[in-house]
């Protein structure tokens, strides 16, 4: 999910609906605490060819911690699913995953069935070690750097099943990756196990994009100190993030949350983006609310977003290849790929590859910093209305 102008020293992130991309153990760990209307989803999963049931299939709501596995008869039930637009994903080793977009209404039960098609490659056990030559390991290192990231959070992430990955790389077209099974990532920095159904990964030059569906499982802390550490790191990952900014924008709290935004309508005309003209812009200039609790965003050029409450990290300075003695405040840019785009009430862009981000957003918009869609920081205080 990346792309940048020549004036920027490192790539940006092309955003997807499935990415960048749950809930938590308890209120003490910053979960969504407020009650909200819910629905129930039931169904059955079977083999497309034989019609036989598939026990043990993974059924989950994308970007959430709501999930289950099918029973011995292939049936499943998901209770307590928040209402509104959701993506339901069904996956199982050896089968092509299924995805369906739903709009759930309060106090309803949606019933459906899924027929999964077997894949040609039946999992990692059929791949011999000899097929993974030095090129494969080089591609894996590149994939992990681009997909998981290079921040301090990334140092706490472990890709548990890298052998399910297949790479196609060359100097003229970059790197493509496919996964024969969902990727499993253990994030010891934030306290999550992540099940990621990768749909696409493509890196070409300075542009990297990926799409997929994450499901979160919260890890059990060893003690209260680890629980507090996870809480602090989650809050740190959220503050100044793209989701934080978009939610502040939706609720007209951009300045209150420490952001400043300016519009650069002719950014592409300048090789050095610092020379581009900047104009003040308000919330109403950018977004319009709709009756279904989503928002339409439209603007021309690039939107520059500055988060004034935190400085750039040393990791970002290294990543961006900027060698400065003093670090600046965090600065990012957003460009819409096919405006207008839709933003849901959680601050997520709905359209796959709807926008490209540059600068600090690009650095942090990796799997290592991914939080459940329902995450809200609490800071040991009662939540405000917009949270």
C-alpha positions as CSV (number, residue, x, y, z in Angstrom):
1,X,0.0,0.0,0.0
2,X,2.6,2.6,-0.9
3,X,3.4,5.4,-3.2
4,X,5.3,8.7,-3.0
5,X,6.4,11.7,-5.0
6,X,10.0,12.1,-5.8
7,X,10.4,14.8,-3.2
8,X,9.6,12.3,-0.4
9,X,12.4,10.0,0.8
10,X,10.3,7.0,1.4
11,X,7.2,5.3,0.1
12,X,3.6,6.0,1.2
13,X,0.7,3.6,1.8
14,X,-2.1,2.9,-0.6
15,X,-5.1,2.2,1.7
16,X,-7.5,-0.7,1.4
17,X,-10.8,-1.4,2.9
18,X,-9.6,-4.7,4.4
19,X,-6.4,-3.4,5.7
20,X,-5.6,-1.6,7.6
21,X,-7.2,-3.0,9.9
22,X,-11.0,-5.7,16.7
23,X,-11.8,-5.7,20.3
24,X,-10.0,-6.2,23.6
25,X,-9.9,-8.4,26.7
26,X,-11.5,-5.9,29.2
27,X,-12.2,-2.3,29.8
28,X,-8.8,-2.0,31.6
29,X,-7.2,-2.9,28.2
30,X,-9.0,-0.2,26.3
31,X,-11.9,-2.1,24.7
32,X,-15.2,-0.6,23.6
33,X,-17.1,-0.3,26.7
34,X,-20.4,1.2,25.7
35,X,-23.3,-1.1,24.9
36,X,-24.6,-0.9,21.3
37,X,-27.2,-2.7,19.2
38,X,-26.1,-6.1,17.9
39,X,-27.1,-8.8,15.6
40,X,-26.5,-12.6,15.2
41,X,-25.1,-14.5,12.2
42,X,-25.6,-18.2,11.7
43,X,-24.7,-20.5,8.8
44,X,-23.0,-23.6,7.5
45,X,-19.8,-24.2,5.6
46,X,-19.4,-27.0,3.1
47,X,-17.0,-28.3,0.4
48,X,-18.1,-27.0,-3.0
49,X,-17.3,-30.2,-4.8
50,X,-18.7,-32.9,-2.5
51,X,-21.2,-30.9,-0.5
52,X,-19.9,-32.4,2.7
53,X,-19.6,-30.2,5.8
54,X,-16.3,-28.6,6.8
55,X,-15.7,-28.7,10.5
56,X,-13.1,-26.4,11.9
57,X,-13.5,-23.6,9.3
58,X,-12.6,-20.1,10.6
59,X,-15.5,-17.7,10.4
60,X,-14.9,-14.1,11.5
61,X,-15.8,-10.4,11.1
62,X,-13.0,-8.6,9.4
63,X,-11.0,-6.2,11.6
64,X,-12.5,-7.4,14.8
65,X,-12.1,-10.0,17.5
66,X,-15.5,-11.6,16.7
67,X,-15.0,-15.0,15.3
68,X,-15.5,-18.7,15.7
69,X,-14.9,-22.1,14.1
70,X,-17.5,-24.4,12.6
71,X,-18.7,-27.4,14.6
72,X,-18.6,-31.1,13.5
73,X,-21.6,-30.5,11.2
74,X,-20.1,-27.4,9.6
75,X,-22.4,-25.0,11.4
76,X,-21.5,-21.7,13.1
77,X,-23.1,-18.9,15.1
78,X,-21.7,-15.4,15.8
79,X,-23.5,-13.5,18.5
80,X,-23.2,-9.9,19.6
81,X,-22.0,-8.6,16.2
82,X,-22.3,-4.7,16.2
83,X,-24.8,-3.5,13.6
84,X,-23.9,-1.7,10.4
85,X,-21.7,-2.6,7.5
86,X,-19.5,-5.6,8.1
87,X,-17.4,-8.0,6.1
88,X,-17.8,-11.7,7.0
89,X,-14.9,-14.0,6.1
90,X,-14.7,-17.8,5.9
91,X,-11.4,-19.5,5.6
92,X,-9.9,-22.9,5.9
93,X,-6.5,-24.5,5.0
94,X,-6.7,-26.0,1.6
95,X,-9.7,-23.9,0.4
96,X,-10.2,-20.5,-1.2
97,X,-11.6,-18.0,1.4
98,X,-15.0,-16.5,1.0
99,X,-15.9,-12.9,1.7
100,X,-19.3,-11.3,1.9
101,X,-20.3,-7.7,2.8
102,X,-23.3,-7.4,5.1
103,X,-25.4,-4.6,6.5
104,X,-26.7,-5.8,9.9
105,X,-29.7,-4.3,11.6
106,X,-30.4,-4.4,15.4
107,X,-31.8,-7.5,17.0
108,X,-31.8,-9.6,13.8
109,X,-30.4,-12.9,12.8
110,X,-28.8,-13.4,9.4
111,X,-28.5,-17.0,8.1
112,X,-26.3,-18.0,5.2
113,X,-24.3,-20.9,3.8
114,X,-20.8,-21.0,2.2
115,X,-19.4,-23.5,-0.3
116,X,-15.6,-23.3,-0.3
117,X,-13.6,-24.3,-3.4
118,X,-10.4,-26.4,-2.8
119,X,-7.2,-24.7,-3.7
120,X,-4.6,-26.2,-6.1
121,X,-1.9,-26.1,-3.4
122,X,-3.1,-27.9,-0.3
123,X,-1.1,-26.1,2.3
124,X,2.5,-25.8,3.2
125,X,3.2,-29.4,3.8
126,X,3.5,-30.2,0.1
127,X,6.3,-27.7,-0.4
128,X,9.8,-29.1,0.0
129,X,12.6,-27.1,1.5
130,X,14.6,-27.1,-1.7
131,X,12.1,-24.8,-3.3
132,X,12.9,-22.0,-0.8
133,X,16.2,-20.8,-2.1
134,X,18.1,-17.7,-1.1
135,X,15.9,-15.6,-3.4
136,X,12.8,-16.7,-1.4
137,X,14.5,-15.7,1.8
138,X,15.5,-12.3,0.3
139,X,11.8,-11.8,-0.8
140,X,10.6,-12.8,2.7
141,X,12.8,-10.1,4.3
142,X,11.5,-7.5,1.8
143,X,7.9,-8.7,2.5
144,X,8.3,-8.5,6.2
145,X,9.8,-5.0,6.0
146,X,7.0,-3.7,3.8
147,X,4.1,-5.6,5.4
148,X,4.9,-5.7,9.1
149,X,7.0,-2.5,9.1
150,X,10.3,-1.3,10.6
151,X,9.1,0.6,13.7
152,X,9.7,-0.3,17.3
153,X,6.3,-2.1,17.2
154,X,7.5,-4.3,14.3
155,X,10.4,-5.5,16.4
156,X,7.8,-7.2,18.7
157,X,6.0,-8.9,15.8
158,X,6.7,-12.5,14.6
159,X,5.3,-14.0,11.4
160,X,4.6,-17.6,12.6
161,X,4.0,-19.3,9.3
162,X,6.1,-17.6,6.6
163,X,6.3,-20.9,4.5
164,X,2.7,-20.3,3.3
165,X,4.0,-17.4,1.3
166,X,4.8,-17.6,-2.5
167,X,6.7,-14.8,-4.1
168,X,7.1,-13.6,-7.7
169,X,9.8,-10.9,-7.9
170,X,12.0,-9.2,-10.5
171,X,13.9,-5.9,-10.7
172,X,11.5,-4.5,-13.3
173,X,8.2,-5.3,-11.7
174,X,8.9,-5.5,-8.0
175,X,7.5,-8.1,-5.6
176,X,4.2,-9.9,-5.6
177,X,3.1,-12.3,-2.7
178,X,0.4,-14.8,-2.3
179,X,-0.4,-17.0,0.7
180,X,-1.8,-20.5,0.6
181,X,-3.2,-20.1,4.1
182,X,-4.0,-17.1,6.4
183,X,-0.9,-15.5,7.8
184,X,-0.4,-15.8,11.6
185,X,1.3,-12.9,13.3
186,X,2.1,-12.7,17.0
187,X,2.3,-9.1,18.1
188,X,4.0,-9.1,21.5
189,X,4.2,-5.3,21.4
190,X,0.5,-4.8,21.4
191,X,-0.7,-8.1,22.9
192,X,-2.5,-9.6,19.9
193,X,-2.4,-12.7,17.8
194,X,-3.5,-11.8,14.3
195,X,-5.0,-14.1,11.7
196,X,-4.7,-12.3,8.3
197,X,-6.4,-13.6,5.2
198,X,-4.1,-12.0,2.5
199,X,-6.0,-11.3,-0.7
200,X,-3.3,-9.3,-2.6
201,X,0.2,-7.9,-2.0
202,X,2.0,-6.0,-4.8
203,X,5.1,-3.8,-4.6
204,X,6.2,-2.0,-7.7
205,X,8.9,0.7,-7.4
206,X,7.9,3.0,-4.6
207,X,4.3,1.9,-4.6
208,X,3.2,-1.0,-2.4
209,X,-0.4,-2.1,-1.9
210,X,-2.1,-4.9,-0.1
211,X,-5.5,-6.0,0.8
212,X,-6.9,-8.6,3.1
213,X,-9.0,-9.4,6.2
214,X,-7.6,-9.4,9.7
215,X,-9.0,-11.1,12.7
216,X,-7.6,-10.4,16.2
217,X,-7.2,-12.6,19.2
218,X,-6.2,-10.9,22.4
219,X,-3.3,-12.4,24.3
220,X,-3.5,-13.0,28.0
221,X,-1.0,-10.8,29.9
222,X,1.4,-12.5,32.2
223,X,0.8,-9.9,34.9
224,X,-0.6,-6.5,35.6
225,X,2.6,-4.9,34.4
226,X,2.4,-6.5,31.0
227,X,-1.3,-5.5,30.7
228,X,-0.4,-1.9,31.5
229,X,2.4,-2.0,29.0
230,X,0.1,-3.3,26.2
231,X,-2.5,-0.6,27.1
232,X,0.2,2.1,26.8
233,X,1.5,0.8,23.5
234,X,-1.9,0.5,22.0
235,X,-2.7,4.1,23.0
236,X,0.7,5.1,21.6
237,X,-0.1,3.3,18.3
238,X,-3.5,5.0,18.0
239,X,-2.4,8.6,18.9
240,X,-1.6,10.5,15.7
241,X,-2.6,7.6,13.4
242,X,-4.6,7.9,10.3
243,X,-7.7,6.4,12.1
244,X,-7.2,8.9,14.9
245,X,-7.2,11.8,12.4
246,X,-10.2,10.6,10.4
247,X,-12.2,10.1,13.5
248,X,-11.3,13.5,14.8
249,X,-12.3,14.9,11.4
250,X,-15.7,13.2,11.4
251,X,-16.5,14.6,14.8
252,X,-15.0,18.1,14.1
253,X,-12.3,17.7,16.7
254,X,-9.2,18.1,14.5
255,X,-7.7,21.0,16.4
256,X,-8.8,19.6,19.8
257,X,-7.0,16.3,19.1
258,X,-3.8,18.0,18.1
259,X,-4.0,18.0,14.3
260,X,-3.6,20.7,11.8
261,X,-4.6,20.3,8.1
262,X,-3.9,22.2,5.0
263,X,-4.9,21.6,1.3
264,X,-2.2,21.4,-1.4
265,X,-4.3,21.5,-4.6
266,X,-1.2,21.6,-6.9
267,X,1.1,19.2,-5.0
268,X,1.9,17.1,-8.1
269,X,3.2,20.2,-9.9
270,X,6.2,20.4,-7.5
271,X,9.0,17.9,-7.3
272,X,9.7,19.2,-3.8
273,X,6.4,19.1,-2.0
274,X,7.7,21.8,0.5
275,X,7.3,24.3,-2.3
276,X,3.6,23.6,-2.9
277,X,1.0,26.2,-2.1
278,X,-1.0,25.5,1.1
279,X,-4.5,26.7,2.0
280,X,-6.5,26.4,5.2
281,X,-9.3,23.9,5.0
282,X,-12.2,23.1,7.3
283,X,-14.1,19.9,8.0
284,X,-17.1,20.9,5.9
285,X,-14.8,21.5,2.9
286,X,-13.8,17.9,3.0
287,X,-16.6,15.6,4.1
288,X,-20.4,15.4,4.1
289,X,-22.4,13.1,6.3
290,X,-24.9,10.6,5.0
291,X,-28.0,9.0,6.6
292,X,-26.3,5.6,7.0
293,X,-23.7,6.9,9.4
294,X,-21.0,7.0,6.8
295,X,-19.3,10.1,5.3
296,X,-18.3,11.1,1.8
297,X,-14.8,12.7,1.4
298,X,-13.8,14.7,-1.6
299,X,-11.0,17.1,-2.3
300,X,-8.4,17.9,-5.1
301,X,-4.7,17.6,-4.7
302,X,-3.2,16.5,-1.4
303,X,-4.3,17.0,2.2
304,X,-1.4,17.7,4.5
305,X,-2.0,16.5,8.1
306,X,0.4,17.6,10.9
307,X,0.2,16.0,14.4
308,X,1.6,18.6,16.7
309,X,1.6,16.6,20.0
310,X,4.4,14.2,19.1
311,X,7.7,14.4,17.3
312,X,8.9,12.0,14.6
313,X,10.5,8.9,16.0
314,X,14.2,8.1,15.3
315,X,12.8,5.0,13.4
316,X,10.9,7.3,11.1
317,X,13.9,9.5,10.4
318,X,15.9,6.4,9.5
319,X,13.1,5.0,7.3
320,X,12.6,8.3,5.5
321,X,16.4,8.6,5.0
322,X,16.3,12.1,6.5
323,X,19.4,12.7,8.7
324,X,18.6,15.6,10.9
325,X,19.8,16.6,14.3
326,X,16.4,17.6,15.5
327,X,13.2,15.7,14.8
328,X,10.1,17.6,13.5
329,X,6.5,17.1,14.4
330,X,4.7,14.2,12.6
331,X,3.6,15.2,9.1
332,X,1.6,13.2,6.6
333,X,-0.2,13.6,3.3
334,X,-3.4,12.0,1.9
335,X,-4.3,11.7,-1.7
336,X,-7.6,10.4,-3.0
337,X,-7.2,7.9,-5.8
338,X,-10.8,8.0,-7.2
339,X,-12.8,10.6,-5.4
340,X,-15.2,10.7,-3.7
341,X,-14.5,8.0,-1.2
342,X,-16.5,6.8,1.8
343,X,-15.4,6.8,5.4
344,X,-17.3,4.7,8.0
345,X,-18.1,5.8,11.5
346,X,-15.0,4.1,12.8
347,X,-12.7,6.3,10.7
348,X,-11.9,3.6,8.1
349,X,-11.9,4.1,4.4
350,X,-14.5,1.8,2.8
351,X,-13.2,1.5,-0.8
352,X,-10.3,-0.8,-1.6
353,X,-7.3,1.4,-2.5
354,X,-9.4,4.5,-2.0
355,X,-6.5,6.7,-0.9
356,X,-2.8,6.8,-0.7
357,X,-0.9,8.1,2.3
358,X,2.6,9.6,2.5
359,X,5.0,10.6,5.2
360,X,4.3,9.5,8.8
361,X,1.0,7.8,8.0
362,X,2.8,5.6,5.5
363,X,5.5,4.7,8.0
364,X,3.0,3.6,10.7
365,X,0.3,2.1,8.5
366,X,1.7,-1.4,8.8
367,X,0.5,-4.7,10.3
368,X,2.6,-4.1,13.4
369,X,0.6,-1.0,14.4
370,X,-2.8,-2.4,13.4
371,X,-5.5,-2.1,16.0
372,X,-9.0,-3.5,16.1
373,X,-11.5,-1.3,14.4
374,X,-13.5,-0.9,17.6
375,X,-10.4,0.2,19.7
376,X,-10.8,3.4,21.6
377,X,-8.2,4.9,24.0
378,X,-9.5,5.5,27.5
379,X,-6.6,7.1,29.4
380,X,-8.2,6.0,32.7
381,X,-11.0,8.5,32.3
382,X,-14.7,8.3,31.3
383,X,-15.0,8.3,27.5
384,X,-16.2,11.4,25.7
385,X,-19.2,11.3,23.5
386,X,-17.2,11.1,20.3
387,X,-15.1,8.2,21.5
